[in-house]
Amino acid sequence: MKVRGWVSRCRRYRVVVQDRGDAGGVALVWGIALVSLLALIWLGIQVAFTHYGQSMAQAAAQAGVRAAVTAPGDPSRAEPAVQAFLADHA
């Protein structure tokens, strides 16, 4: 008798759970949304690193050109100036 009561309660619960009708669609949407959000965050970080690297290379090149221009005819001063700039700022 107790087993029958337990089985009938399980059947009632199963009917209630199955009547929700989402069939896992909500989990799928959350999964897609989470993956999209993580990809967007990763893309933003990657763009920031790329921009920082380009800006640093441009600034180092400008420092080398400034050092080479201050002593006309002596371009050998450019490389140490670039190395010093990168050591100070990178």
C-alpha positions in Angstrom: 0.0 0.0 0.0 2.8 2.4 0.8 4.5 1.6 -2.4 1.4 2.4 -4.4 1.2 5.8 -2.7 4.8 6.6 -3.5 4.4 5.6 -7.2 1.3 7.7 -7.6 3.1 10.7 -6.1 6.0 10.2 -8.5 3.6 10.1 -11.4 1.9 13.3 -10.3 5.3 15.0 -10.0 6.4 13.8 -13.4 3.3 15.2 -15.0 3.8 18.5 -13.3 7.5 18.7 -14.4 6.8 17.6 -18.0 4.0 20.2 -18.4 6.5 23.1 -18.3 6.9 22.9 -22.0 10.4 24.5 -22.3 12.1 21.2 -23.3 15.5 22.6 -22.4 15.2 25.8 -24.5 16.0 28.1 -21.6 19.2 26.2 -20.8 20.2 26.4 -24.5 19.6 30.2 -24.6 21.6 30.7 -21.4 24.4 28.6 -22.8 24.5 30.6 -26.0 24.3 33.9 -24.1 27.1 33.0 -21.7 29.4 31.8 -24.5 28.6 35.0 -26.5 29.3 37.2 -23.5 32.6 35.5 -22.8 33.6 35.8 -26.4 32.8 39.5 -26.4 34.9 40.0 -23.2 37.8 38.1 -24.8 37.6 40.1 -28.0 37.6 43.4 -26.1 40.7 42.4 -24.1 42.4 41.2 -27.3 41.6 44.6 -29.1 43.0 46.5 -26.1 46.3 44.5 -26.1 46.7 45.0 -29.8 46.0 48.7 -29.6 48.5 49.1 -26.6 51.2 47.2 -28.6 50.7 49.4 -31.7 50.8 52.6 -29.6 53.9 51.5 -27.8 55.7 50.6 -31.1 54.7 54.0 -32.5 55.9 55.9 -29.5 59.2 54.0 -29.4 59.7 54.8 -33.1 59.0 58.4 -32.5 61.6 58.5 -29.7 64.2 56.9 -32.0 63.5 59.5 -34.7 63.7 62.4 -32.2 67.1 61.1 -31.0 68.4 60.7 -34.5 67.2 64.1 -35.6 68.9 65.9 -32.7 72.3 64.9 -34.0 72.2 65.1 -37.8 74.3 62.6 -39.5 74.4 60.2 -36.5 71.6 57.7 -36.8 73.3 55.4 -34.4 71.7 57.3 -31.5 68.2 56.1 -32.5 68.5 52.5 -31.3 69.7 53.3 -27.8 67.0 55.9 -27.5 64.3 53.3 -28.5 65.7 50.8 -26.0 65.7 53.4 -23.2 62.1 54.4 -24.1 60.9 50.8 -24.0 62.8 50.1 -20.8 61.1 53.1 -19.1 57.6 52.6 -20.5 57.0 49.0 -21.2 
